[in-house]
Amino acid sequence: MPFPFTLPTTSPISYPTFFTSPSHPSLPLLASSHRGTLRNALKAHKRLPPASQAANIPHIITLLTKYTTHLLTLTTALEDNTAFLLPAAPQFTTSWRATLTPPTRRGRLAGESPRIARNGLSYEIFFTLSTLAYAHTLQALNQLHQVLASPSAAAAATPAPADPQQLFNLAAANLLTAASVYEHLLTRPRPPSAETWPVELTPPALAALSAVNMADATLVAVVKQDPYPTYVALTSTGGEAGKREKRRKGEVGVGVASREWLYSPPAPPTSVRALLLARLCVAASDHAGRALGLLGGVESVAVEFRAYVDALQRVARAKACRFLGVDAEGAGRCGEGIAWVGLAREVLGGAGGGGGGGGGKDGVWGMDAGWAEEERVCKALESRWRKVNDSVLFQVVPGTAAVAARMPTGREIHSVGVWEAPRLGAEEMRALRMEGAVGVGMEGLEEDSGEEEEPAKVEYAGKGGYY
């Protein structure tokens, strides 16, 4: 499952204080207005209860897209000399709350990621586009949650459409969009001051984020054809608390339903289809492994994200083992099937370890990359097959090393497209030639709330005053 990022908040800034455009006088004002609306929305989103944040993500994406359009238009105008830095303007500095930088351990905000201030318009562009990518990842997480979460966990989510396949396709599209944004950032010119930018904007971190989204998008193509995790989630008792709740409501037979799939399981993917799904899983594991290697060269990354990427790599490879095991067992090679799911459990190792239903750390769905579901499925299959083999078939169970040597190579199903920056239409560009924009106000410079710490000022080392 995609990583549940926390969307960053940002400091206030007024573009007309820094920039002017003789050809498009309204451009700095309108960019400032859209940024103010976005800033207020991000702060409001942060204060929403977790159950309400999912429904707010599309609104955040819309505001980010509108602001990005005007921010990049202003940048192009500066490059084309149709907009200029005001001669007496102060240093252009913005701050953003970090996403992958480890939390601070001091003061009353201990445990919260720091707000990091840097100079220049490039810093603003990189953090804005990164936030857009985080939002698309969160939208994919919400869409998958509607399909895959247990009924009790999904009750608070937005109701799913009639066709769950549509949600899978939309989730994959959002993950690929996020990956393309990160790839775009890797191609953008970086000013000399970028050497002091936070870890989430470094090339290794951006490349790792793109690889993680590719891994997740690849697994989406697998999960929508995989009946086992969904079936386990639907038939789960939800732990002791769930049992007590069901008894209180007078529901009976829940325990039987939870075990019934072991004796009458869903139709398994076999033969060519099983091999294809296994190869897709290997490709996803390779993407996650690449991300893990890139993060290994980064000094300081939030431990939760690093653990997530490790779990994602393990889960993807374990799924590949399970599909090969299901195919072997379906073809009458029960001993080999046991070896494959045994290897899957070895691959999973101690990663993740979240609660049932993919809860992960602190019950956040998706934090464990689906480790909990995969462990439950592999454990249940191994138990069932061993019981059959020990009582009926008596086949030799190969060692896990023997089957590991037969792991197939990966196969790609997606490619990262080129992210196309949103552009203003001809009518909107003509409107910017007006001296003022109707209904557009300056960005509010309201006092920061208590959860925001004062950012430290940083000396500017870039050229031109705005890069």
N, C-alpha and C positions, 0 to 999 in steps of 0.2 A: 504494500500500500504506500502511496506517496507520503513524504514526510510532512507532518503538521507544523509548518512554519508559523511563527508569530510575526504578523505584519509590522514593520517598523513605523514609528511616528517621526515627525520632523519639526524643525524650528520654523518660525515665521520669517518671511523675506518679502520685500517689495521691489519688484523689478524696475519700476520707474525711477527709483532712487539711484539706480546704477546704469540703466541703458536708455537710449533714445533712438527712434527710427524716423527720420524725416519723410521717408516714402510711405511708411505704415505706422503712423503715430499711435494707433490704438494697440499695437502688438505687445509692448511691454506691460501695459495695463491689463490686457486680457489674459496674458500668461500669468500675471500675478493673481488675478481673480480666480482662475482655474486652480492654481496651486493652493490658494487659501481654502477653496472648497474641498480639495483633496485632503489637505492637512486636517481640517475639522472632521472630515469623515473618518480618517485613520484614527484620530484620537477617540471619536465616538465608538468606532468598531472595537477598539481595545477595551472599552468599558462594558461592552455587551456581554451577557452571560454566554458561555460556550455554545449552548443550545441554539442561540439566536445568531451567532456569527456566520454560520453556513449560508443562511438565506441572504446575508448582506454582501457576500463576496461578488456577485455579478455587478452590484452597484459600485463597489470599489474598482472593479476592472473598467467599468465605463468611465469613471472619473479619472483613473490613471491614463486611459487612452486619450481623453480630451486634453489633459494637461501635457502629456507627452507630445501630442500634435503641435501645441503652441510652443513648448519648450524647444523642440527641434526646429520649428520654423524660425524662432528667434536666433538659434545657433547658426542656421543657414544665412540669415540676414546679416549677422556679424561677420561671417566668412565672406559674404558678397559685398561688404561695405555699404549695405543699405540700413544697417543699424550700428550704433557706436556706443562705446563706454563713455559716460559723462566725465568730463575732465576733472571735476572735483569730487567724483564718487569715492566713497570709502571702499575698503577691501570687500569683495563679494565672498561671503562665507555662509555656508549652510551646515546644519548638523542633522544627522539621522541616527535613530536608535539602531544599534547593531543587531544583526540576525544570527550570525555564526560566530561572532566574537564571544569568548567566554564571559559570563556575568561578572560584574564587579563584586568584590567581597568586603566592601567597606561602607560605612554610613548606613543611613536608614533605607537606602535603596539596595542593600546587599542582596545578591541573588538575581538582580535584574541586569540585562545587558546594557552597556553604557551608551550614551549618546556621543557620537564622535563628530567633531567639527573639522571641516577642511575647506580650503579656499578654491575658488574657480568653478566655472560652469560645468566643466567635464565631470567633476565629482557629483554635481547635482544630476547630470544625465545618467551616469552609471548607477547611482542609487535608485533613481526613479524607475529605470528600466528593470533593474533587479527586483524591485518591489512588484512590478507588473508580472514578472516571471513567477515570483512567489505566489501571487494571487491566482494565476492560472493553475499552479500546482495544487493550491488549496481547493479550487473549484473541481479539479479532477478527484481529489480526495473526497469531497462531499458527494460527488456523483457515484463513486464506487461504494461509499458508505450506505447509500440508499439501497443498493443491490445486495451487498455482501454482509452487512452487519446483522447481528441477531435481531429478532423482532423487538425485543425490549430496548436494545440500544438504538435501533433505527426509528423508534416510535416518535422521537422528537424531531427527526429529520423531515425535510420537505417530502411529500408523498411522491413516489416514483411514478414515471409514466407507465402506460400499459406495456410497452416493449422495453424490457431491461437491456436488450442488445443496443438500443439507442443510447442508453447511459454509458455503456462500455465504450461505444464509439466516440461519444463526446469527451469522456475522460481521456482516452488516448489522444484525441485532437488537442486537448488542453495541455497535456504533458509534452507533446511535440512542439506546441507553440512556445512553452517555457524553455525547452531545449534550444529552439531557434533564437530566442532572445539572448540567451547566454552566449551562443555562438556569435551573434551579432556584436555583443560587447567585446568578444575576443578580437574582433577585427577593427574596432574603433581605435583611433589614435589616442594614446595615453600621454598626458603631459609629464614633465619631470617630477612634478609634485606627487604623482601617483605612487611613488616609492613609499610614501607615508600613509597611504590609504589603508583602511581596515582590511582584515583578512578576507572578507566576503567579496571584495572587489579585485583581489589578486588574480592573475591569469590561471594559476593552478586551481584555485577554488571555483572560478567560473567554469573551467573545463570539467571539473568534478561534478558540479551541479548539472551541467548539460548531460554528462554520462549517466548520472543517477536518473534523470528524467527519461533518458532513452531506455534504461533498464526497466523502469516502471511501466513505460508505454509498451514495451515488449511483453511484459508479464500480463498486462491487461488483455492482450490478444490470446494469451494462454488461459487466464482465469475464466474468461467468458465461455470457454469450452471445457472447463474442468468442473464436473459435478460434485466432487467430494467436499471441498471446504464449505461451499454453500449449504450442502445437505447437513453437514455437521453443525453449522451455525443454526440452522432452522430446527434441528432436533435436539439442540443443547438444552440441558436443564437449567443452565445459567447459574450453577453453584447452589449452595445451601439457601442463600437468600431467595433465589429464583424458585426453589422447591417450596419454601414456606409460602411465597406469594401465590403459587399455583394451588397449593392446598387451601389457602384462604379463599381463593376464588372458586373452589370446588372442581378444579380441573383434575381429571384422572387419566391414567394411562401414559403419563408423560415419560416415566422411566422406560416403559416398553418401547415407546417411539424412539427414544434416544438410542436404544440398542438395536432396533429393527433393521437399520441400514447395514449392519454387519452381516446379516443373514440374507437380506434382499437389497444389495447395494445398487446405486445408480449404474446405468450402462457405462462400462469403462471404455476409454479410448484405447484401441488396440492396433496392432500392425503398423501400417504406414502412418496413420494419424498419430499414434502414440510416439513414434520416432520423431515426427515433425514437431510435436509439442515439446518433446525432450530437447531437441536441438534449439528451439526458441528459448527455452529456459537456460540452456548453456550460454547462448548469446547474451541474455539478460545478466547472467552471472559474470560474464566477461566485462560487460559495461560497468557493473558495480565494482568489480575488481580493479578496473582502470581508475575509477573514481577514488577507491581506497588508496591506491598507489599515489595518486596526485595529492591527496590529503596528507599522506605520509611526509611529503616535503614541505608542508605548511606548519609553521611552529605552533600556532594557537588557533584551534577550531573547537567549537562547543562540543563537549564530550558526548552529548545526546545525538548530535548529527553524525559524528564519527561512528558511534555504536550502531546507529541506524543503517549506515552504508555497509558495515560489516554484516549485520543481520540480513540485509537485502541480498548480498552476495551469497550467503549461506542458504537462504530460503530458495533462491532461484535454482541453485545447483541441487538442492534437496528435491525440488519439484521434478527436475529432470530425472533423478534417480527413481522417484516414485512412479513416473509415467513408464519408465522402462520396466519397473517391477510389476505394474499392473498388466502390461502387455505380456510379460513372461508368465505370470500366474494365469492369465486368460488363455494362454496357449498350452496350459497343462504343465508348465515348468514351475511348480509352486516353490521348490527349494531355491531356485534362482530369484523368484520374486521376493522371497524372504530376505535373501542377501541384498537385493537392491534397496528395499525399505530400511534394512539395517544400516546400509551405507548412508542413506538419506538422514537417518537419525544421528549418525556419526558426524556428518557434515554440519548438521544444525548445532551440535555441540552445546555450548553454554550461551550462545547468542540470544538476544532478545529476552525471552523469559517472561513476557508480559502475561497478563491474566487472560482467561478465556475470551474469545471473541476479538482478538487482536487489540486488546486494550493497551498493552505496553505500559510504559512508565506512567504512573499517576492516572491510569485508566484512560489515557488519550488514545483514541482509536487510530491506528496506523503507525504509532511510534515504534512498534517492533517489526515493521515491514511484513507483517503477516506470519511471523514466526510461530505464534501460539497456535493458529489454525493448522499450519503445516505439521507441527509436532503432534497435534492431536490426531490428524489424519493418518500419519505414518505409524504412530503407536497403535491405533485401532486396526489398521490393515495388518501389521506385523502380528498382533495378537490373534487375529482371526485366522490368518494363514498358518501360523505355527500350530494352532489347535487342530486345523484340518490335516496338516502334514504329519503331526505326531500321532493322530488317531486313525488316519485312512491311507495317506499316500506314502509316507516314510521315505521321502526323497532326501538325498544329500543336499545340505545347504552349503554352497561354496563360501569361501572367505570373502570378506568385503573387498580386499585388495584385488582379488581375481576379477570381480565385476567392474571395479573402478577402472581397470586397464581398458575396458571396452566402452568407456564413455564417449559418445559421439562428439563431433565438433559442432560449434554453434552455427545457427542460420539466422540472418537478419530478416526482419519483416518490415521495418520502418527505416526511413532515412530522414536526417534533419534538413528541413527546407530552409531557404533564405528568408529571414524575417524582413518583411516590408514595413518600413516605418509609416505610420498613418500620416496623411497629408491633408492640408486644408484645401477645400474646393475653390473654384474661381470666384464664386459669389462671396465666400468668406474672406478671401484675400482682398477683394474690392472693398469689403466693409472695413477692413483694417486701415484703409487709406483715410478714413474719416478721423477727425481730430479727437473724438471721444466715442466710446461704444455705449449704446443705450442699454441701461440695466446692468452695467458692469461696475462693480465697486472695488475699491482697493482691498487688498488682502487684510483681514483683521489681524491686528497686532495685540490680541488679547494676552493677558498674563498667562504664563505657563502654569499648568496645574501642578499639584504637589508631586506627581509621579515623574516629572521631568527634571533632570538635573542640569545645572548650568554648564554648557559646553566650554571647553578650554579654547582660547584663541590660538590660531596657528599662523606663523609667518608664511607669506606667499612666496613661492619660488618659480611660478610659471611665467609665461610671456604673454604680453598683451592685456593683462588685467582681468580677463574673464576665463581663460583656459587654465 
